[in-house]
Amino acid sequence: MKVFTYIILVLGLVLIGVNVAMLNPEDLFNGDSLVALIGILAVLCAVVILLIFNLSKSIENKLKRHS
């Protein structure tokens, strides 16, 4: 499960890079730039959720070892 989450995290970072490349700094809130901003925010949310999931799994494993 740990490998899967790391693969998803790497894919998320790649998607952030692709979306940053789509941004037009002169017109951020129109057209493809808006789609790219929404994509960046969505991927950042997914990354945060995966990091929380990893943290909860590590806490769960530590609690199992101590009991």
N, C-alpha and C positions, 0 to 999 in steps of 0.2 A: 504494500500500500504506500510505503514511503517513496519508492521509486516512481510510482504513478503520480503522486502529488508533485514531485520534483520535475517530472516531464511536463506536467500541466503548467507549472510555474514558468519553465523555460519557454514554452509555447506562448504564454501570456506576455512575457517580455518581448518576444519576437513580434507579437501582434501590436504591442505598444509602439515598437520601432516603426512598423509599417504605417500605423496611424499617424505618428509624428511626421513621417515623410509626406503624408497627404495634406498636412496643415498648410494653409495659406496665411502667413502672419499679417497680411494687409487686410484680410477679410475673414476673421475667425468664425463668425456666427452665420455664415451663409454657405449653401451648397455642400461640397465635399468636406470642407473644413468642419462644419457642424457635425457631419456624420463621423468624422475622425475624432472629434472631441467626445462625442457620445461613446464611441468605441473605446477610447482611452479610459473614460470613467468606468465603463462596464468591466473592462479587464482589470483595472485597479481594485474594483469591488471583489472580483473573483479571486485575485491574489490575496487580498486581506482575509477573505473567508478561508482560503486554503492554509494560510499561515495560522489562523486561529484553530483550524482543524488539527494541524500538526502539533501545535502547542497542547491542545486538549489530549491528543493521543499520548504525548510524552508524559503528561501529568498522570494519565490513567495507568501507564506502564510503571511509573515510579510508585504509585499507590499499590499496585498489585505486588510489586517486589517487597514492599514493607509490611504487607499484611499476611 
